[in-house]
Amino acid sequence: MSSGFNTDVACGQRVFHVQTEDRGPSHPSIDTVVYQNGRILHRHSTNYEKLAASGEFTAEMLRERVENQHRELIESLRAGELDAEIAAAEEKAVAAGIQVQLLNPTSWLAGGRVLLEVVIVRRVDSQPVSGARIQALIDGALAAEHHTATSDELGHATIEFELPPLGKGDLALVIEAESNSSKDGVRFAMRSRAKSPAAGSA
């Protein structure tokens, strides 16, 4: 991740987490996601591939674009401009969406290695979802490394990778899944950088 911002935004009695990040040279886009209780409610992406190819593009310009997109979305959220979309996302998630479940939330990190046992189910009846596309990453790592898998006929998938070098900011494990038009994601804050199990629900 070249640059990024994380902000908790209070709207009445509700608190949303807004995350904006640059996906890096291999995926030249600025991605902003609104979470609540670890669930993705809104996403906005801006592609900057053409700008990056120009000779005038600089790292400072990119950071400014990331910061502006982050601030503008927070302003829209506070102004209530996303209320209808968020309400629709919540209703859709409950009625027909999928749900990401991490089966080993207290032991996914050990000895500097990440081992994720994930299951994807339908929210309406908890039945397994096969063929869901899953990706995991450590938010706050020095490099944006995405690790992927596909759920089997029982909705299960295993993702395993070495813990990447970590930055100085907030750290979190992020798991996202997509099946047809349904998406879901969870975020587990890392309370410690020690090489022992250290995860907690956002």
N, C-alpha and C positions, 0 to 999 in steps of 0.2 A: 504494500500500500504506500504510494508516494506521499499522500497527504490525506488528512481526514479529520472530522469533527464529530463529537458525541455530546448530546445535550438532552437532559430530562426537562420536559415541558409540562407544566401544570395547566390544565384547562378545567376550571371548576373543581370537581371532586376527582377528576381523572388525571393520571400522569402518563404521558407518552414519552418514549425514548426515540429521539431522532438521530440517525447516523448517516453521515455523508462521507464517501470515500472515493478516491481516485483508484480505478481498477488497475492502473499501471500500463506500461507501453504495449503489452500483448493484448490488452482489452481497453483501448482508449475511450473510456467513458467515465462520467461522474455519476455515481449512484447514491440516491438518498432514499432511506427506508424509515418508515414510521412503525415502531413496535409498541405493543401494550401487553404486559405480562408475557413477554417473549414471543408474541404472535405478530406476524406482519400484517399491517392494515393498509399500508399505502407504499407505493414505490414510484420514484421518478428518476429516469436516467437521461443523461445528455451525452451524446457522442461528440468527441472532439478530434476525431481522426484527421479530418481535413486541416484543422487548425494546427495539429501537431506536426503535420507534414510541411507546413510553411516555415520559411527561414526565420520568421520573427517570433516564433513561439519560445517562451522561456518558462522555467520552473516557477518563477514568481507569478506569471500570468495564470498558470494552472492553479496554483494555491489560491489566488484571488477568485477564480471561477468556482472552485470548490467551496470556499467560504461564503461567497455570494449565494450560491444555490442552497447551502445549508440555512443561511439566515432567512432567505425568501420563503422557504418551505415552513420554517418555524413561524414566521409572520402570518402565513396563510392558515396554519393550524390554529394559532391563537385568535385569528379573526373569524374563525368558524367556517372558512371557505371549504374545508375538507370534511365537514360534519356529515354531509349526505353520503359521500363516498365511503367514509369510515363506517358509518352505520350499515351501509349496504354490504361492505366487506365482512363485518361482524355477523350479519344475518346469513350471508352466503356460507360463511365458514361453519356456522352451527348447523345449517340446514343440509348442506350437500358437500361440504369441504372435506379435506383430508387433515389428518393430525399427525405430527411428528412426535414420536415418543423415544426418549433415550432410556434404554433399559439398564444402563450402568452409570447413573448420574453421580455416584460418589466414588467411582473407581476408574473413570475413563482415562485418567492421566497417572502414569506410574513410570519411574525410571527414565523420564525424559521422552517417553513414547505415548502417543495417543491411540487408544483403542475404543472405538465407538460401536456399540451394539444398538442398532436403530430399528424401529418397527414403524411402518406407515399404515394407518387404519382410516376408515371412513368415520367421520364424526357422527353421522346419523345412527349407525348401528355397530360401530367398532369392528367391522369386518376388515380383514387385511386387504391392502391395495398392492397388487403386483405391478411391476414395471414402472414404478415411480422413480423419477430421477432425483438423486440426492447429492448434495454437495455440502462439505464442511470446511471451515477455515477458522484460524485463530485471529480474531480481530485485535489489532494492536501489535501483531508480528511485524518485523522489519520488512518482510516481503509478503505480497498477497499470494499465498499458495492455496489453491482450491483443490480439494480432494473429493472425488466423485464415486458413486456406486449406484446400482439399480436394485430395487427391492425384488425379492423372489416371490414365489407363489404364496408364501406365508406372510408377506409384507416385510420380511426381515432383510437387513443389509448390514455388513460389517465394513467399517472404514478404519484403516490403520496407517499411521504415519509418524515420523519423528517430529517432536515438538520443535518448531522453527525458532530462530533467534527472535527474542522479544524486544519490543520497544519500551519506552519509559511511561507511556500513558496507561489508560484503562485497558485491561485484557479480558477477553471473553471468547468462549467457544460459541460459534454460530453454525447451526445446522438448518438447511433449507431443503424443501422437497417440492416437486411439481409433478402432477399427474393430470393429463388432459388440460382442463382450464383451472384446476384447483391447485392452490399453493398454500404452504404453511412453513413456518420457521420457528425455531426456539433459540434462545440466547442464554448461556450460562456464564455468569460472571466468575472470573478466576480470582479467588481471594488471596492466593499465594502463588509465588513463582517457584516454590520449592518443588523438587522432583518427587512429589507424592500426590495422592489423590487430593484435588482441590477444586471443587466445582460447586456452584450454588445457583439456584434458579434466579433469573433476573427479576 
